[in-house]
Every structure is written in C-alpha cells, then in structure tokens.
Amino acid sequence: MSDRTIFLSDVHLGTRGCRAELLVQFLQRHETETLYLVGDIFDGWSLRRGWHWPESHNAVVQAILQKAHDGTRVIFIPGNHDEVMRGYFGVHFGGIEVKARDGFTSARGVRYLVTHGDEFDAVVMNAKWLAHLGDRAYALLIWLNPKINAIRRLWSPRYWSLSKWSKSQVKQAVNFITKFEEVLAEDARQKGFGGVICGHIHHACMRDVGGIHYINTGDWVESCTAIVENHAGELRLVDWEARVGRERMVQRRRRHRQRGDAQKQNEQGLA
C-alpha cells in the first residue's frame, strides 16, 4: 500500500505497554513518501527508571531506518518523553530529520501545523514533578492491561485498554482533552494554518474545532492508530488493531468454511 504521508506519535518504545509488534506490521504494509514521527517515539522517562528494550522495539527502529534508507523522508518532532532529542534540532540521524515542529501542506493545499503538543499541557510545562507522578500511575495501568486481557480472551479476542477506559470515565480528563484541542486549534489559527496535527494525549481524533481541522494521531499503547494521507490529499484515521482484528476474523471464517466444505465432500464421497 502506497501513501503520500503517514503521521505516528506516542509509540513509547522502552515501555512494557508499547504495542511494537503491531507497529512493525503496520510499517511493513504501508509505503509512504513522508513519515512524520510526532513525538514520544521512545520513552526516556521510563528508560531512566529501568531498562526495557525487547527485540520487537529494535524491529520498530530498524523498520523506520529502512524506510529512510529506501527514500522515505522521515521527520522526527520530539515530545516530552523523548525530550533529550530536543538538543538536536536540525540534525539528521540515519536520514531522519529532527525538528521542533513543522509546516505540512496536504495534496489538497491545506496547511497544517505539526507539533507534539506537550507545550500546551500546563502540567507538563509548569509542574513536571506532577507529570512524572502521573506517568508512573499510567504505567501501572498499562502493566495491569495484559493481565486483565488474559482473562478477557476467554470470551473476547479484542484488546481492551484499562487506561483508555479510565480516562473516558473521568469528567476532568474529558474536559482537559477538550481544552487541549481548543488551545492547539487557536494556536494554529494565529500562526496562519488551516489545521493542526499533534499527539501527546493518546486520544485519536479528527474534527473541526472553530474552523480549524484538528487531528490527533493517537498512540501505539492504547489504541494503535495513525493518520494516513493518500495521494488525493484525503487524511484518514487508521485503527490498525481493529483492522488486524477484522482480517483475523475473516480468516477464521474462511478456514471454518473450508473445513465445512471439506467435510461435506468427504461425506459425499462416502455416500
């Protein structure tokens, strides 16, 4: 599958919650002219607390580097979790450009501000200790996710995110998301853009906010989502986990039909 542009963010390589296997599969099945890495690709906060880097995380890095080697333009806009890379703006690593933010123009001519978005998070900017405390609580929820899903698989194969559900139940979190979207949209408007593409809050979304096209790429911990632009300039939100789940369901049904057809043929042969 060939696309014009792909936007990914909040992969959080180096954490146990990272869904690296699904991301490798996504990257292998999507070719693109430009790949934007919109922050928190690796998690320096988590890695400082304890090293966790399985082979699947290496595979993500290798898949990105391979795209850069094959001619894909790769632009990395660091977030707060990989903020160490903010000391390297303007530098190229293996064909990957590091930028503070970028201006992107879609094939339809709409100009978007591309930024991770943490600079609009008052907690991250003004109370970093509280952000780190919240990060530890979030890591606990992510740690609980696979244990809960091991039980849920008895009746449902679909992954369920405890952390995502928790945020959706808290009115204050919903209010924060809404305010975050409004502030980013207003900043894009003041800078003369028609839209904004960001990450940071792990809430995939595409919607109009006061006449500004607000897009959040989501993440690869809770939702496994990306924003993809085709060559006609259409931007769409891809839920990769849901797509893989549908493909597996189709394959199971096909195998079931094949077994049924084979059984009928055997019965007819014996008749």
N, C-alpha and C positions, 0 to 999 in steps of 0.2 A: 504494500500500500504506500503510495507516494503522496506527501502533503507539502504545502508551502512552508508552514510554520507550526511548531509544537511548543507549548509552554508547560513546564513542570515546576513544581515547588514542593517544599516541605517533605522531602524524602526521608530525612533524618537517618542517614547511614550512620552506623555506630550505636544504634539503639536496638533493643530486642523487639520493639514494635514495628520496625521498618519491614514493609512487605516487598523485599528486594526481588524475590523470585518472579512476582507478577510484573514488576517494573522491567526486569530483563526481558521478559516475554513481550511486553508492550514495545520496548525499543527495538527488538529484533523484527517485529512485524510492521513497524512504521518507519519508512524512509522520509526524510524531510530536508528541505533546503536550509532552514534555520531552526536551531533548537535553543530556546531560552530556558535557563535554569534560574528560577525566580526565588532563590534564597532557601536557606536551611536544607541544603542538599546533604551535607553531613552535619552531625550534631557534636560540636566541640564541647558544649556544656556536659553532655553525657559522657563523652570520652575522657574528660578530665576526672570524672568520678570513678571510672573503671573502664578498662579496655574491653570492647566487644566489637569484633570485626570478622564475621564468618566469610566463607568463600563467596557466598551469594552477594555480599556487599562489594567484594572485589569485582565480581562479574558486572555489576552496575557501572562501576568506574571504567572497566575495560570496554563496555558497550558504548559509553559516551565518547571515550577516546577514539574508538574505532570509527565512529561517525565523523568526528573531526578529521581523522586521517583520510576518510573517504570523500571529503569535500563539503560536509555539512558545516555551516557557520554556527559555532556554539558560543553563546553569550551567557556568562555567569554573573548574576547580580546577587551578591551575598546578603544573607539575612542576619538576624541577631544570633542564631545558634552557630553559624559558621562565620561570625564577625571577624575572625582572625584574617580572613581573606580581604577585608576592607583596607588592609595596608598595601594592597597590590593592584589598586585601580590603574587601568591602562596597560597592565602586564598580560602577556599571553603565556599560558601553560599548555603545552602539547596541542596547540591550535585553539585553545579555549580563551576567549577574551573576558577579562574581569572588569565590570563596570559598576558604578554606584547605582545607576538607573539608566533607562534608555527610552528613546522615542521610536515607536514602531508604527509603520503605516501599512494597513491591510491592503489587499489587492483591490478592494473597493474604494480605497482612498481615505478611509477613516484613520485619524492619527490617535494613537494610544500612548499614554504614559505607562511604562513598565517599571514597577518597583516592588520590593518585597512587602513593604507596608508597615514594618515594625516602628518606623519613625513616627507613626500616627497612633501608636499604642502608648498611652500615658504611663502605664505601669512599667513597661519595658524601659522607657526613657527616663522616668523620674523616680522609680522605686525598683531598681534592678534586683535587690535582695528578695523582694516580693515575687518578682518574675521567676527567680530561681526556685523559690519555695513552691510556687505553682507548678513549675516544671517537674519537680520531684513528685508532687501529688498526681500529676498527669502520667508520669512514668509508672506509678503504682497501678493506675487504672489500665494502662497498656499491658502491664505484667499480668493482671488478672484476666484480660481478654481471652488468651488461648485456653486458660483453664475452664472458663465458662463455656467457650465454644466447643471444647472437647465433650462436654455434656450435651450441648445443644445439637451436635451432629447426630445424636440418636434419633432426632425427628426432623432436622433441617440441615441441609448441606451448606446453606449460605452463611457467610461470616457475619457476626453481629458485633458491633463496637460498643462496649460499655461506656467508654469515654465520650463517644459521639452522642449516645442516648442521654448521658448525664447532662451534657451541655444543653441539649434540646429541652430538658425538663426545667432548667433554671431560668427564670424570667430575667434575672440580671444579666446572664450570659447572652440571651437573645437581644436585650437592649444594647449591650456592648457591640454585638455584631452589626446591628442596625446603625449605630452611631459611627462605627468604623467605616462602613460603606459610605455613609453620607460625607464624612470628612475627606476620604480619599477622592470621592467624586468631585467635591468642591475644589480640592487642590488641583485636580486635573483641569477643571474648568478655568481656574485662574491662570494656569500655565498655557492655556490655549489649545488643549487637547479635547477630542471628542469622546474619549473613553479612557479607562484605566484598567490595567491588568496587574493583579497582585496575588499574594499568598498570605502567609503568616497565621491566619486564624483557623485554618483547617476547615473551612466552610465553603465548599464548591458552589459557585453561583454565577449566573449570567442574568442581569436585569438592568432596567433603566432606572437611574437614580437622578431625578431632576434634569432629565435631558442628556445625561452622561451615561455611556454604556459601561456599566461596572461589571468586571469579570474577576472572579477569584478562582484560581486553578485547583483549589482543594489541597490534597496531600496524598502521600503513599504510606500512611499509617492507619488511618481510619476508613478512608473512602476510596483510595486508589483511582484518582481522577486526573485528567489532563485536559487542556484546551488545545484543539487542533483546528488549523485554518487550511482549507483546501485551496486549489489554485483559482477558484472563482471568488475567493475572498470571504467565504462563509466560515464563521467561527462557531464551533460546536463544543459542548462539554461531553467528554467521553468518560463513562464509568466503566473502567476496564474490568474490574472484578465482576460486575453484573454481566458484561458481555461474555467473559470467560465462563461464567456460570450458565448462561443460556446455551453456549456452544456445547458444554458438557452434557446439559440436559438433552439437547438434540442428538448427541452421540449415543447417550444411553437409550433413548427411544429407538434410534436406528438399530442398535445392537439387539434390542428386545424384539423388534420386528423381524430382524434377520433370523434370530433363534426361533421365533414363531413360524416363519416360512420354512425353515429347515425341518422343524418338527412335523409340519403338515406334509412336506414332501416325503419324509420317512414313513408317515402313516399311510400315505397313498401308495408307496412302494410295497408296503406290507399287505395292502388290501388285495 
